[in-house]
Amino acid sequence: MMVTPHNVVDFAFGFSMTEGIIKNTSEIKNVSILPIPGGLKADLRISADALRTVLARSRRPIAGRTSCGICGSDMNSVVTRVQNTVQPYTPDLSAIRSALACLREHQTLNAGIGMLHAAAWCSTNGNITSIREDVGRHNALDKLIGHGLQTSLDFTDGFCLITSRCSYEMASKAIA
């Protein structure tokens, strides 16, 4: 995966959850991030049940994401993925405007580069409480989800703000 070298453990947790590798964080037994020539290696140790689920998948176990997330992958595995049920929530327009107004000041990595996406968790009044950045919008969202899973963030109390379009894949990750 092409991912910025920041918050890689968050990415490992979030990606594992949104791709259906794990059902809950207790299925990840250990995460090690190791430097290798040209990048980093994330070594995840998962439960036997989670491993059986991954091995039972047909053809391509994990799809690398580009564009909408369906291109280049086994479409059936993406479209038929079991999804959680979520309660509808529409943030107040003033909360969205507030979050948008202060988003750039929270994007510390993007300040020096100007080309990174962000996924921010916002309280109901629009205050940004957590943010993750990455070269890929999918990765930024996976990092935010991974951070939230590890810190017991209440994903029912607030909204997510992302810096790019919301494709089917982004919605699928958020629902997961």
Order of alpha helices (4+ residues) and beta strands (2+ residues): alpha-beta-beta-alpha-alpha-alpha-alpha-beta-beta-alpha-beta-alpha
